[in-house]
């Protein structure tokens, strides 16, 4: 049944892009905040272009890193291209932070006092198609007997609410630390300042992907956060893609041996 209140029109791009990867690769990589597109019907959400260029609208640099990572791992890769200010695809739709009214210090005028129909239109146009595609790939793998290791890729701003964040990369997890433990050690051996569930942590209330696609299905999984000033250029993104691919392969081998 079609949505009676469609958000996207024929001028708007699809909500995600996919690289299929190899049937021999267990890795499934998702970048929930890779893009910053705003549906034409929402204008600029009441923000300036300068504000939409900042970290409040997207995970700067993570799309490029994830593309390089996926190439190294021959992984299935899905990137969500709309701004998280429209709807956050790593939050349950029931969460208050699903559609934020303020991000850090910036008020988002177009997100104030949304009606249930307006909220549903955003979920139906962006959130559900994106996650339906991930679910379809996971089901295909189950039927094909292909293993899944789920990797959620994000980036974080170096300074948030006056606090300078010292970590180069964060390893985030919830109940299942099988992949997190060896990955923390391996990344630290690279001489990096690695956050153990820093600058964020995973929870059932505030995260969608890891609880659902990792722990919920019994798959090895991890969420990685890379500091944005380290991945602003293509060469930096390529270096991080190679480094993370190497560390992930080693971490999976350790987790499988335990």
N, C-alpha and C positions, 0 to 999 in steps of 0.2 A: 504494500500500500504506500502511495506517495505521501510525502510530508505535506500537510495542508499549509504549513508556514515555512517554505524553503528559504534558507539563508543565502545559499550560493546560487548564482545565475550562470549563464553560458560564458560570461566573461571571466569568471573566477576559476582558478586552477583546481584540480582534484586535491583532496586533503593530504595525500601522501604520495611519495615516490618509492619505488622498490627496485632493488637489484637482487635477482634470484639466487645468485651464488651457485655452489656446487652441491649436488646430491650427496657427495661424500663428506661434506663439512658439517660438523655438529653445531656450529655456531650460528646463533640468530641474534643480530644486533639491531637495537631499536634506539632511535634518537627522537624522543618525544618533543623536544624544544629546538629542533634544528632550524626552523624557519620563522619568519616574522611577517608573513603576508597577512593583510587585513581584508576580509570580504568587502567587495565594492559597496555593498549596501550599508556597511557600518562606517564608511568614511575613514577617518583616522582615529576613531574612538575618543575624539575630543583632545588628542595629544598632538604635540608638535613632531615634525620629522626627527628632530634632534633627540627627543625622548624615545621615539620608536627605534632609534638606532642603538640604544643602550641595552644593558643586560636585563632590564625589566621586561623587554619584549621577546627575548630569545636567548638561547645559549650560544654566545658568540664563539665561533671557531669549531664547534663540536661537529657540525656537518662535514667539514673537510677532514677532520681527524677520523671520523667514523667511516668515511669513504675509503681512506687509505687502510684503515684497520680491516674493513670488510674485504678489500682486495687481497691483503696478505693472508687472511684466513679463508678465502673463498666462501665467505659467509653470506647467508641471506641477510639483507640489510633493508630496513624500512625507516624512512625519515618523514616526520610530520612537518608540513611546510607552513602552517598557519601559526601566528603569534600565540603564545600562551596567555596573552592578555584577552584574547577572544574566548578561549576555554583551555584549561590546562589538561593535557592528555596524560599526565602522570598524577592525577588526583581522581578519587572516586567522584562521580557527579554529585553525590550527596554531601561532599565536603564543602565547608564554607570557602575554602581557597580554590574551588573549581573555577569560578569566575571572580577574580579579585576586584575589589573596588579601590584598593590602594596597594601599590607595589613599592616597597621601601618607602621613600618620601613622596612618591608621585601618585596623586589621585587620578583615577581613570573615569572621566565623566560619563562615558557611554555605558559603563557597567553598573551604574547606580540605579536601584529600584527597577530591575528587570522583572517583567511579568513571567509567570510560569511558561507561557507560550514562547517568549523570547529566549528563555533559558533552554527550553527543549529544542528550539530550532538550532541553536549552536551545537548542542550535543548530537543531534541527528545529522547535521551537515559535516561535522569534523570528528568528534570524539568516537562515535559508534563506527563509522566506516573504517577509521584507522585501526581500531581494536578488533573489528571483525576480520580485517585482513591478517592481523597477527594470529588470531584464533584459527583462521583457515589454514595458515601455514603450519601451525602446531598440529592440527588434526591431520593434515597431509603427511607430516612426519610420523605420527603415530601409526597410520595405516601402512606407510612404507617401511616401518621399522628403523627409521633414521633418528638417531639420538639428537637431543636438543641441549645446548648450553646457552643460557639466555644472558645477554650482556646489554645493560641499559647504560647509554652514554649521555653524559651531561657535562656542562662547564659552569664555573662559578666566578663571580666578580672578585677581583683582588681586594676590594675594600667595600664593606657593607655596614651601613649605619655607624660610620666612624671607626670601625675596627679593621685594621690591616690583617688580612688572613695570611698566615705564614706557609700554609701547605701548598706544595706544587700539585698534588693530586690527592683525592680522597677515595678511600675504599669503603663503600656503604653496603650494609647488609642488615638483616633482621634476625630471625631465629636460626637460619641455616648459614653457618660460617665455614662450610667445607672449602669453598673456593677463596673466601676472604683471607683465611689464615696464611696459606702459602703466598698469595698475591701480595699481601702486605710486606712479607719478608723479602720477596723478590724485588719489588719496587724500591724498597729501602736499600737494597744492595746496589742499586743504580745511583746511589747518592742523593736520592730525592727525599724531601720532607713530605711524609705520607700521613694523611689523616686517617685514623681508625674511627670510622663513623663520624668524620669531620670533613667539611663544615656542616654537613647534615647527617641524618640517620634515617633509616628506612623504618616505617611503621605501617600497620594495616590502615590506620586512619588517614595518613597523609600521603601515602604512595599507592600506586595502582599496579605497576608492571611487575615488580619483584614479588610481592605477595601473591599475585595471580598467576604469572607465567613461570616463576621460579619455584617458590615454596609451594604454591597451590598445586603444582603438577609434579613435584618431586625432582625438578631439573636443577642441576648445578646452575647457579646464577650469581651475578654481582652487578652492582651499580657503581660506575666510575664517574668522578667529578674532577675535571682538569681546570686549573686556574686559567682564566681567559687571556691574561697578558702573555702567556706562554704559547698560545696557539692562534695568534692573530694573522700570521702569514702562512702561505702555502708550504714553504720549506719547514716551518715549525710543525705544521699539521702532519706533514709526511713523516717527520722524525718521531712524533708521538704515536702515529699509527703503527710504525714499525716496532717501537719500544713496547707498546701495549700488546701487540700481537705476540711478540717473543715471550713476554711475561705471562700472558694468558696460557700459551701452550705449555709452558713449564709448570704453572700453577695447576692446570688440569691434570697433568701427569702425576703431580704430588697428591692431589685430592683423590685420584683414582687408585693410588697405591695404598692409601690409608684404610 
